[in-house]
Amino acid sequence: MAEIMSLSEAVTANVNDGDTVALEGFTHLIPFAAGHEIIRQGRKDLTLVRMTPDVVYDQLIGAGCARKLVFSWGGNPGVGSLHRFRDAVEHDWPSALEIEEHSHAGMAARYVAGASGLPFGVLRGYVGTDLPKHTDTIAAITCPFTGEQLTAVPALRPDVTVIHAQQADRHGNVGLWGIRGVQKEAVMSAQRSIVTVEEIVDELNPRVTVMLPSWVVTAVAEVPSGAHPSYAHGYYERDNAFYQAWEDISRERDSFDAWIDRHIRNTRDFSEHLALVREEGVVMA
């Protein structure tokens, strides 16, 4: 059954050096607070998995937490490149980064296979692309019933999956609503899971569209605004100014390091980071 604890305790107990870690959330409910705590605790040699790595993975990669990235699309949404990601791939800074690239559909199929206890997922995809030439976890397969040529991808089974949601009740059941990606499948495919939530309540909101029962979740941590600068449907909007500011913050190594030191390594928790964000004028909507 899920244990309710602080985010610091949850990361200490569940994220180890060398783990395969998935931080999932699509457009909103991106678990930035948890990503910051992983950096704050100095985790190393992680294989990071995410369907759409964006700013939180730029931060983790630039802070030296990652040795490999398993992903589909990557970028600063609506703005441009992830400069720390590019620097790691192109110049091995702060260390070399191995990449394993898939399509969105391929990543989703891999999570579904992991959640279903199957060795691989099957889809119609990758045909006509160069990805199979560069990614050895993509293989052609023939349907035994129709003879159709399909594509197989191995199941994803992270050591730990981290997501953000709107609510959890006091028993550790988690409620999520609004746009959703593969959060449910990512949690159910993992050995351990951490869910940060906006609030812990006596009874979950009836609008819940995804409910993760307590028995599939390892740890729940209450972290208000824990998805900032992404948004949490029903709680706050996307902080577009922050994504725009990240372009300049992350472009150079020195400015990135200074920001990471000020906002993460030298802060006690995510609430202190948010106070600095407001002080600097990148204000949450």
N, C-alpha and C positions, 0 to 999 in steps of 0.2 A: 504494500500500500504506500501511496505517496507520503513523504514526510515534508511538513512545512518548516522551512528554515530560512536563514538569510541567504542572499545570493553568494556572499563570500563563502559561507559554509558549504553551499551546494557545489560551487566550483572546486573547492578544496577536496570534497569527498568524491567527486565524480569525473573530473577532468585531469588526466595524467599526461606527463610528457610522452610523446610518441603516439598518442591516441589518434584515431580517426574521429573527427568531430564535425557534425553537421549543424549549422545554424540556419534554420529555414524560416521563411516568411515571404510572402509574395506581395510586393507593392506596399503593403502595410504590415504591422505587427512584426517588423524585423527586430531581432533581439540584440539591439545595440548595447544595452546595459550589460548583458552577459558577455558579449565580445570584449567590452572594456575590462571586465573583471578577469577574464582569461589573460589579457595583457598585464593587468595590475599584478597578477600572481606569477607572472614570468614563465608561463608554459612554453615549451619548446618542442620542435620536431613534430608538429601536428600535421596530419593529413586533413586538410580542410575540404569539406564537401558542401556544395550549395548550387542550387539550380541557377541562380542569378547573382553571382558575387558582385557586390557593389561596395559602398564606402566602408561598411564594417569589415569586409575582408581586406580592403586596401589598408586599413588600420592594423589588422592582425598580421598581414604580410610584412608591412613596413616596420612593425615593432619586433620582427624576428621570431614570430611564433610558428611559422609554417615552413615545412620542407616540401610539401606537395599540395596541389590544388586540383580537385576533381569537380568539373563545372560544365555549364553550357555557356550562355551569354555572360559577359562581364563588362562593366562600365559604371561610370557615375551617371545615373539615369537623368536624361534631360540636359546634361552638361557636357560630358565628354569622357576622356580616358580615366582609368585608374592609374595614376602616375607611380605609385609605390609597387603595384602589381607589375607594371611595365619595367620598372627599374630592376626588379628581382629577376624577371625573365631575360631581359636584355643585358644586364650588367652584374647579375649575381649579388645585388645589394638589397638588404644586409646579408643575404646568403642566397645560394642557388635555389631556384624553385622549379620543381618538376611539375609538369601539367598533364592532365588527362582530360581531353575535351570531348563532350558529347552534345547532342541536341537536347532541347527541353523535353521532347517526348521520350528520348532515351533515358534521361535522368529520372523522369516520372516512372517509367517502366521498371527501372532498377529499384526504386523505393517500393513500388507495389510488390515486386517479387520478394524483397526482403521482408516486408510486412506480412506476406502470405506464407513465408517459410519455404519458398521455392528457390532453386539454385540460379535461375535466370529469368529474365523477362523477354517477351517476344513482341515485335512491332513491325509495321510497314514503315520503314524509314531508312535514312542514310544512303539510299540508292541515288547514284549520280553525284555524290559528294566525295571529297577526298579524305573525310574523317577516318574511314576504315584503314587507310594507308598509314595513318599516323597514331591511331589509338588501338592498342592490341586487345582492348576489352569490347570490341565490336566484331561480331562474326556472322557470316551468312549461315542460314539454317533452312532446311527444306521441310515444309509441312508434310507429315507422314500420311495425311488424309487426302490432300488436294495436290500435292507436289509443288505448291506455290513457294517461291523463294522469299524468305523473310529474313529479319535480322534479330539476332539474339544478343542480349547484354547481361552481364552477371549481376546478381542481386547486390544491392547496397545494404550493408549491415554495420552502421557506425558503432564505435564503442559508446559514444554518447551523442544524442541529439538535443539541441537547445531550441526552444521556440518561445515566442511571447504571445500572450492571449489576454483577453479582457478580464476574465474573472476565474477564480477558483473558489469552491466552497471550503468549509472548514474540515472536510473529510479528504480534500485533495482532488476532488473531481474538477475538471477544467472545462470552461465554456468559452467558445470562440465564435465570432460571427463577422459578417462582411466578406470581402474578397478573401478566398483562401487558396493556397497553393497545394503543397504536398506535406503540410505540417503533420497531419494525422498519420500518414504513411511513414514519414520520417521518424516519428516517435515510436511507432509500432515496429519498425525494423531495427531499432537500436537496442543495444544491451542495457544502456542506462539513459535516462532523460531528465532534463531540467526544464521546467516551465516557469518563466517569469510572468507575472500578471499585474494588471493595473490595480486590482483590489481583490481582497479576500472577503467573501460575503457569506451570509447565512444560507442564502438560497440563490441559485444561478438564475440569471435573467432568462425569461421565456423565449427571447429572440435567438438563443443559442442555436447555431446550425451545425457546429461540430462539438461533440462532447467526448472528452477523453476521460474514461473512468479512472478512478484513483489507482486501480491495480495495474495500469499500463504506464504510470508515471512514477519516476523515482523521487524527484524533489520538486517542490513548489516554493517560489520566493515572490513575495509582494514587492514590486518595484514600480511605483507610479512613474509614468512617462518613460518607461523602460524601452520603448521602441523609438524614441526621438533620435534622429530627425525624421524617420518615417512616421506614419500616422497610425492611430488606433481608432478604428471605426467606432463612433459613439463617444469618444473621449477627447481627441484633439486631432488637428489637421496636420498635414505634411509641412515641415519647415523647409520650404523651398530655398530660403536665404542661406540655410546651412549648406545645402548641397552645392550652391553656387560658390560659397566661401571656401568649400573644400578644394576647389580647383586651384586656388592660390596657395592654400595651406600645404597641400600635398605635392605641389610641383617640384619643390627643391627639398633635398634631404635635410638641410639644417632647419628650415621652417617646419617641416614635418616632425622632426625630433623634438623641437621646442614645444610644439603643440601637444605631442604625446606625453612629454614630461609634465607639462603644466596641467593638462586635463585628465590624465589617467594615472601615471606613475606617482604623482605627488598629490593625488586626491584620495580621500578615504573611501568614497563610494560614488555611485552615479549621480546622486543628488548634488554633491559638491561640483561635479562636472557641469550639471545643468545650471547651477548658480553662476559659474564662470561664463557659460554660453550667453546667459542673459546679460551679465555685466559687460561682455564684449559687444553687445548689440546684435548678435545673431539670436533673435528672440523667437521662441516657440509660439506658433499661432494659437 
